[in-house]
Amino acid sequence: MKKIFTALSFIALFSTILSVQAKESRFQSLDIDNDGKVSVEEFTIKSKKKEKSTKAFVKLDANSDGFLSEDEMAKMKDKKNKKDKKKKNNEE
């Protein structure tokens, strides 16, 4: 029983680490100048639909400072996950 608990604890810890790394790598991939924040230019640089991306950026910029922080990006992902989960539940 102790081995099972240890294995489950390890799996939970590993999943948490992977989740944090995925969040950081997404943020870091957008933060081109490595200043700890994502500007609208950095956010839209690879977008083919700049106007749509810019509108999305404005919605995500909760404090309207012209930059996205890691927290703002995390909230975006949380909202998306909740929306996806709700959509999935409605389909079932």
Backbone as CSV, one residue per row, in Angstrom:
resi,resn,N_x,N_y,N_z,CA_x,CA_y,CA_z,C_x,C_y,C_z
1,MET,0.824,-1.196,0.000,0.000,0.000,0.000,0.871,1.265,0.000
2,LYS,1.952,1.210,0.767,2.850,2.353,0.843,3.498,2.624,-0.515
3,LYS,3.836,1.564,-1.246,4.447,1.725,-2.564,3.464,2.365,-3.541
4,ILE,2.213,1.975,-3.471,1.185,2.558,-4.349,1.026,4.038,-4.055
5,PHE,0.957,4.394,-2.782,0.824,5.793,-2.391,2.023,6.603,-2.877
6,THR,3.214,6.038,-2.715,4.426,6.718,-3.170,4.402,6.913,-4.680
7,ALA,3.979,5.889,-5.401,3.910,5.985,-6.860,2.894,7.040,-7.285
8,LEU,1.729,7.060,-6.648,0.702,8.047,-6.980,1.168,9.462,-6.646
9,SER,1.869,9.614,-5.552,2.412,10.918,-5.182,3.420,11.393,-6.218
10,PHE,4.263,10.490,-6.679,5.255,10.823,-7.694,4.575,11.255,-8.994
11,ILE,3.543,10.520,-9.389,2.814,10.846,-10.622,2.176,12.228,-10.513
12,ALA,1.563,12.525,-9.370,0.928,13.832,-9.168,1.963,14.950,-9.217
13,LEU,3.091,14.751,-8.580,4.161,15.752,-8.580,4.698,15.961,-9.988
14,PHE,4.930,14.887,-10.709,5.445,14.967,-12.072,4.460,15.704,-12.982
15,SER,3.170,15.420,-12.832,2.147,16.104,-13.636,2.143,17.596,-13.358
16,THR,2.276,17.971,-12.108,2.319,19.384,-11.728,3.533,20.069,-12.334
17,ILE,4.673,19.419,-12.279,5.899,19.985,-12.846,5.747,20.192,-14.342
18,LEU,5.200,19.201,-15.044,4.998,19.328,-16.486,4.045,20.463,-16.821
19,SER,3.004,20.614,-16.027,2.035,21.688,-16.260,2.696,23.055,-16.099
20,VAL,3.482,23.221,-15.067,4.183,24.487,-14.825,5.174,24.762,-15.951
21,GLN,5.901,23.734,-16.388,6.858,23.910,-17.471,6.165,24.303,-18.764
22,ALA,5.014,23.713,-19.042,4.274,24.044,-20.264,3.830,25.502,-20.228
23,LYS,3.335,25.949,-19.067,2.914,27.346,-18.930,4.098,28.273,-19.142
24,GLU,5.209,27.955,-18.493,6.388,28.806,-18.612,6.924,28.821,-20.037
25,SER,6.952,27.672,-20.683,7.517,27.637,-22.022,6.644,28.415,-23.004
26,ARG,5.327,28.388,-22.847,4.445,29.162,-23.716,4.701,30.653,-23.500
27,PHE,4.767,31.058,-22.249,5.026,32.465,-21.941,6.402,32.865,-22.470
28,GLN,7.397,32.040,-22.198,8.762,32.346,-22.624,8.892,32.397,-24.141
29,SER,8.115,31.579,-24.837,8.191,31.601,-26.298,7.626,32.900,-26.862
30,LEU,6.698,33.507,-26.149,6.135,34.788,-26.585,6.982,35.974,-26.138
31,ASP,7.653,35.826,-25.006,8.471,36.912,-24.452,9.830,36.944,-25.158
32,ILE,9.840,37.461,-26.355,11.015,37.426,-27.226,12.214,38.166,-26.626
33,ASP,11.974,39.309,-26.000,13.094,40.084,-25.448,13.423,39.721,-23.997
34,ASN,12.758,38.707,-23.474,13.026,38.188,-22.124,12.971,39.248,-21.028
35,ASP,11.992,40.155,-21.139,11.855,41.176,-20.102,10.802,40.801,-19.053
36,GLY,10.258,39.599,-19.141,9.295,39.132,-18.148,7.870,39.541,-18.427
37,LYS,7.616,40.075,-19.600,6.267,40.466,-19.997,6.160,40.361,-21.511
38,VAL,4.921,40.220,-21.988,4.685,40.064,-23.425,3.989,41.312,-23.941
39,SER,4.605,41.967,-24.900,4.013,43.161,-25.506,3.053,42.738,-26.617
40,VAL,2.269,43.689,-27.085,1.347,43.395,-28.175,2.129,42.996,-29.431
41,GLU,3.279,43.590,-29.635,4.108,43.242,-30.792,4.577,41.792,-30.703
42,GLU,5.034,41.392,-29.513,5.487,40.016,-29.317,4.320,39.039,-29.473
43,PHE,3.161,39.428,-28.973,1.976,38.571,-29.007,1.483,38.336,-30.432
44,THR,1.617,39.341,-31.281,1.049,39.261,-32.631,2.076,38.989,-33.726
45,ILE,3.344,38.871,-33.375,4.407,38.800,-34.377,4.237,37.635,-35.367
46,LYS,3.736,36.500,-34.904,3.607,35.336,-35.785,2.190,35.173,-36.330
47,SER,1.326,36.077,-35.971,-0.069,35.965,-36.369,-0.302,36.406,-37.812
48,LYS,-1.130,35.667,-38.502,-1.526,36.055,-39.852,-2.702,37.021,-39.806
49,LYS,-3.397,37.022,-38.680,-4.555,37.904,-38.494,-4.239,38.877,-37.360
50,LYS,-3.438,39.886,-37.672,-2.947,40.833,-36.666,-4.072,41.550,-35.936
51,GLU,-5.101,41.977,-36.663,-6.194,42.718,-36.028,-6.921,41.854,-35.003
52,LYS,-7.190,40.611,-35.348,-7.860,39.693,-34.424,-6.971,39.409,-33.206
53,SER,-5.693,39.210,-33.442,-4.745,38.953,-32.355,-4.620,40.160,-31.430
54,THR,-4.627,41.338,-32.005,-4.534,42.557,-31.204,-5.764,42.710,-30.318
55,LYS,-6.935,42.418,-30.848,-8.167,42.481,-30.048,-8.121,41.467,-28.907
56,ALA,-7.605,40.279,-29.189,-7.468,39.257,-28.148,-6.502,39.730,-27.068
57,PHE,-5.404,40.345,-27.491,-4.414,40.868,-26.542,-5.061,41.882,-25.602
58,VAL,-5.840,42.807,-26.155,-6.490,43.847,-25.341,-7.419,43.214,-24.311
59,LYS,-8.136,42.175,-24.700,-9.031,41.484,-23.764,-8.242,40.797,-22.645
60,LEU,-7.100,40.248,-22.990,-6.291,39.522,-22.014,-5.531,40.441,-21.067
61,ASP,-5.244,41.640,-21.509,-4.476,42.599,-20.708,-5.371,43.182,-19.614
62,ALA,-5.540,42.413,-18.540,-6.506,42.745,-17.484,-6.245,44.098,-16.837
63,ASN,-4.996,44.482,-16.659,-4.701,45.753,-15.998,-4.424,46.889,-16.987
64,SER,-4.603,46.615,-18.257,-4.454,47.626,-19.325,-3.109,48.359,-19.301
65,ASP,-2.042,47.620,-18.985,-0.722,48.257,-18.969,0.029,48.096,-20.285
66,GLY,-0.608,47.431,-21.261,0.033,47.242,-22.554,0.930,46.024,-22.635
67,PHE,0.916,45.205,-21.581,1.724,43.996,-21.543,0.918,42.867,-20.917
68,LEU,1.288,41.631,-21.244,0.706,40.463,-20.586,1.735,39.889,-19.621
69,SER,1.282,39.647,-18.410,2.139,39.012,-17.412,1.893,37.503,-17.449
70,GLU,2.713,36.759,-16.727,2.501,35.314,-16.639,1.152,35.016,-16.007
71,ASP,0.744,35.815,-15.018,-0.551,35.613,-14.370,-1.704,35.830,-15.343
72,GLU,-1.606,36.874,-16.153,-2.661,37.137,-17.138,-2.735,36.000,-18.159
73,MET,-1.583,35.476,-18.552,-1.560,34.348,-19.486,-2.153,33.097,-18.835
74,ALA,-1.862,32.891,-17.559,-2.404,31.730,-16.843,-3.924,31.830,-16.734
75,LYS,-4.424,33.027,-16.468,-5.870,33.221,-16.384,-6.526,32.937,-17.725
76,MET,-5.848,33.308,-18.816,-6.358,33.033,-20.153,-6.499,31.524,-20.338
77,LYS,-5.491,30.789,-19.935,-5.525,29.336,-20.095,-6.612,28.730,-19.216
78,ASP,-6.752,29.225,-17.989,-7.794,28.726,-17.098,-9.181,28.940,-17.691
79,LYS,-9.409,30.123,-18.251,-10.702,30.416,-18.874,-10.951,29.488,-20.051
80,LYS,-9.924,29.270,-20.848,-10.068,28.382,-22.006,-10.379,26.963,-21.555
81,ASN,-9.684,26.491,-20.525,-9.923,25.140,-20.025,-11.346,24.990,-19.486
82,LYS,-11.824,26.005,-18.760,-13.188,25.960,-18.237,-14.208,25.952,-19.373
83,LYS,-13.947,26.764,-20.392,-14.846,26.834,-21.545,-14.865,25.490,-22.272
84,ASP,-13.688,24.895,-22.480,-13.602,23.599,-23.150,-14.304,22.512,-22.347
85,LYS,-14.135,22.562,-21.030,-14.769,21.562,-20.159,-16.289,21.708,-20.206
86,LYS,-16.772,22.935,-20.162,-18.206,23.182,-20.232,-18.777,22.704,-21.565
87,LYS,-18.053,22.985,-22.643,-18.484,22.558,-23.983,-18.534,21.029,-24.049
88,LYS,-17.526,20.378,-23.497,-17.478,18.923,-23.497,-18.644,18.349,-22.700
89,ASN,-18.950,18.947,-21.560,-20.054,18.469,-20.732,-21.391,18.645,-21.439
90,ASN,-21.537,19.712,-22.207,-22.779,19.961,-22.947,-22.956,18.963,-24.093
91,GLU,-21.847,18.484,-24.637,-21.900,17.531,-25.735,-22.292,16.146,-25.265
92,GLU,-22.049,15.847,-23.993,-22.329,14.509,-23.450,-23.754,14.329,-23.083
